[in-house]
Structures are given as structure tokens and as C-alpha cells.
Amino acid sequence: MGDQAGPEPTVSVRQDLRLLEAAGTHPDGASVQQLARAAGLPELTARRLLHELAQDGYLDELDDGAFALHERGPLLGPADDGLASQERIRPLLSSLRDKLSAAVYLTLYDEGEIRVLEIVDSPRAPRVNVWVSFQEAGHATALGKSVLRELDPEARANYLARHALADLTPRTITRREELLRELDAPAGPLSMDRGEYSRGTTCAAVPVYCGDQVGSIGISFRSDRMYRTTEVRARLLESALRVTRRLTLPEC
């Protein structure tokens, strides 16, 4: 596809945490330069992340251009059962749906299974016909392949030992060796499913994270629709970072 891999959401979230820790030591606010030095980040990177954190409600940007922790941060972090509430995540998924005019899906790898947490669609962006549980079709969906790509070899082998590579369409990968080659290929963070789960439907997905748990965020659309891969990748990675923040960052 010719795309260069961008930073993983976890990298940016770790940088976010360092900036939030730095901001926490300056209750009256600190400049971009001060926070960048304290977090050990290049100033341009710190400036971009600080603006994003302010946009998402973690920081306040003061009149003099300094940043301070928001007095009462958004209710973030994993829920008691390790899953984010619909109210925290759905607006981000709805925004992605509207930007790409495609149904949006969020999964999380939980207790050895790829579980769908949310599907956000609309009459103009209908969801794929879920005729086989996504939990049983990780090998045939971009969402599942995105998760499997991130698992360590032991966890991946455990999942594949418990799930048959069922033949869902003529395009479905049913040989373990072929699937592993695709998962291990240096293709960057974007996983694709071109009619492997449902004929005439294309899906794309990238990883998200909830602490130590991996998941995925993806879209589905009719295969005869034309999308620029670079645009889909950029939108998905932007949304993956924001979802990962909502699942991972602590309350301010």
C-alpha cells in the first residue's frame, strides 16, 4: 500500500503521560518549552501533544500560552470491568464514522477473545452483516488481524489453537502459515480485509490499547467505493490515539 508506519498510539500515550506529570508539578501553568524539557521531548512534539491534550480536556491552555492541568479532568481510565463506557468512547467513534462515511467498530482482546465493544453506524454508513461472530472470525477481519498482529507469539498461538480458520468467502485465508506470513509482514499499523469476511465488503483497522490490553478500531465499506489508503490510515490512527487516551490516561 506504500504507507509509512506512523507512531503507535502507545508511544504517544506514554509521551502524554510524561507531559501530564510535568504539568502536575506546575499548578499555575508552564510554558511549552518548560514542559518539553521536563518530559524529555522535542519542543515541536510537545507542542502538538499539549494542544491535543487541551482539546481533549486534560489540560487548559492559558492566555499567555502556558498549559496547566484541567481542574477537573474528564472521567477517563478503564471502567471497573476493564472496558470503557459507551459515553466515553461513542462520540469519538461517531466522529470517525461521519468523517469517513463508514461504519466504525471497536474491539478489545479480553480473556483470550476478540470482543466487539461498540459498533457505530447509520443509514448512510451501514454495518456489515454480522453473519458469523467476530469473536470466531479473527482471521477473516481487519479488526481481528489488527489484534492478532499485536499479540505475542504465545498468546497468538493460543488463540489460533482455539479458533478454526473457517472458510467464510473465497478470499478468506484458511491456511495458518499464510495467515502468519500476513500478520508478520512489515506492513505498518494498518490491517486490511478485502472481502475475506463478507463478499463485497472491505475493512481496515489499526490497534488501540487499554493499559496492557490490545484492541482495534476499524471501518467497513462497500468494496466498490474508492478510498485513499493514506486518508483512511491517517483518520484511523488519529482516532486510535484518542480512543487509547480515553481508555488509558488517568483522571487529572
Disulfide bonds with the S-S distance in Angstrom:
none
